[in-house]
Amino acid sequence: MKEKVLEKFLRYISIDTASDPESESQPSTSRQLDLSRVLVKELREMGIKDVELDEWGYVMATIPSNMAEGENIPVIGFIAHVDTAPDASGANIRPRIIENYDGNDIVINSEKGFVMKIEDFPELEAYKGKTIITTDGTTLLGADDKAGVAEIMTVAEYIMTNPGFKHGTIKIGFTPDEEIGRGVDKFDVKRFGADYAYTLDGGQIGELEYENFNAAAAKIFIQGRNIHPGYAKDKMINAIILGSELNSMLPVDQRPEYTRDYEGFFHIIRFDGTVESATIQYIIRDHDGVKFEAKKVLLEECIAFLNKKYGENTFKLEIKDQYYNMRKQVEPHYFIVEKAVTAMEMAGVKPLIKPIRGGTDGARLSFMGLPCPNIFAGGHNFHGKFEYIPAESMQKAAEVVINLISLYAEKK
């Protein structure tokens, strides 16, 4: 299974599927469909007849139950996203495969001086002797979430080539645009037809998550006044300086680099501007709903203060909620988390139940009526050039899914 999931993963990451937050289409980039079409073809070649790629870029497939009629087996879905984050290039990925990793620092790119040092990434020590796949230091790797895609596809192949393996009806879903917060905008939960589902979109081996951030996006437009600098006294209003002033008003200890566990943050993700005008974009995150609302209020108060200082409409703020903490939607069905714990233990994996410091399609799907915890896909350092994944972690993720399917098929 390790060889199968690795082979699929390496093929899938060779296809550039970066999404684009500035695009208004769905999917946001047509290149995502390049991978989706490959997945449809492979699923059909496995012998799965009910496979569809719809106009919005969703791939949905059904593996019918092979249990006796009348047995009340829940319909279980497994979901991953095909897009990669636009934070770093996802084109022309040249992965490095390090077999029998020796536990030392990994030189990602000697020319650029990129070294993954144990002192900076101590979790590497746990993978000594494993097969590590890294980038070459010029792109991201794409384990988020092509590892999840490869794991689900490996499980589908296992089911279709092992007719003696007992299972209920299995639903498979691949979504576009998860990385830009639009992964399930047009996902038809009723058509998907699962009672419960799991996303394979988590990080390190063992991660199991049913809590995630409440999330909002903020965009601030700043109107300055450009005057020739030689004659600017008491006239110029520099939008760049005003934007920097706003950023300095937000709590330093609530930046991502100073937070962990349940601690939320303000994260400045983009700052474009000239003296005349500027635009700043933030993402706002917190697991606690009250603290989440307080963060949005704080930003509004900062904007109001600066408009009073510099003049009405100097700053204009747009805030949009993106998703909410799925915990309250999943906890009434907590047995789906317990089954995932058991499936991991059966695979020899220690469950690490922790809050997601991010979001998944499963968070929004849970609020759309499909309870959907998140299982590890196995990768580390997503969205950047230091991304890596152990092949054995992908193998274990696939084993966990197979165990889950078996648990749901057990007679009560």
Protein Blocks (a to p, Z undefined) as FASTA:
>chain_A
ZZmmmmmmmmmmmpccbdcfkbcbdcfbfklmmmmmmmmmmmmmnopabdcddfkopacd
ddddfbdehiacddddddddfbdcfkbccehiacdddehiehiacdfblmnopacdfklm
mmlmmmgoiacdddehlacfhlammlmmmmmmmmmmmmmmmmklgcddddddddehklno
pmmmmacfklnopabdcddfbfcehiacfbdcdddddddddddddddfklmgokaccfkl
mmmmmmmmpcfklcfklgghjbccdddfbdcddfkbccdddddddfblklmmmmmmmmmm
mmmmmmmmnoghkbccddddfbdcfklmmmmmmmmmmmmmmmmmmnopacdddddebddf
klmmmmnopacddddehiahehiakbccdfklmmmmmmmmmmmmmmmmpcZZ
